[in-house]
């Protein structure tokens, strides 16, 4: 039996070329992509830390109780950095599908303690099974009277 040793084209397999000549752009592009991705992650994390420090009002859902089929009472713990500013929180009621079935805006007047507990009664259009805090702010919208 004779071994069949076909001659391979030198341009295809880089026969005789040094290792540096064999490298392709894919490795360089991958390195550039990784550097850019790392920079984006660092910038996003820095922006997250910056935003987190700017939050002046936070609310934590403590408890909820369904008073009847169309009313939910939610208990919140609210922490304010600046008690001298008026603030508000939006509290929502959700059904079994976790769809919003009611919403109430809680206005918190200036003064009082930094940590306080509030009970919010939310009228609902369906049977509510959970309450949630949508968000809080010290930037009062023009339609709210405080």
C-alpha positions, 0 to 999 in steps of 0.5 A: 500500500502506498501512502497518498500524501497530497500536497497542501496549498501553502497559502491556505495552511500558512506553510512556512509562515511564522507564528506572528504571520498566522495570527488573525484579527479575531484575537485582536477584536476579542481583546478590544471587545473585552476592554470595551465591555469592561469599561461599560460595566465599570461606568454602569456600576459607578452610575448605579452607586451615584444614583443610589446615594441620591435617593432621598426617600425609600419605602419598604413594604411591611404588610398588607391586608385585604379589607374587602374584595375592593380594598387593600390596606398596605403598611409601609416603613418610610425612611427620609434623608431630609424630613424638612422636604415634602415627599410622596410615595406611589403604592400599588395593589396587585391581583393573582396575576401580579397585574396592578389593580389599584394605586394610591399616592401617599403624600408625606408632609415636611417634619416628623421622624426620619423613619416612620410607618404609614398605612395606605388604603387602596381602592381596587378594581379586582381582588387584590392579593399583594401590595407593592411600592412603585417608588418615592420622591421629594420632587412633588408633581404640580397636581399634588397639593401638600 
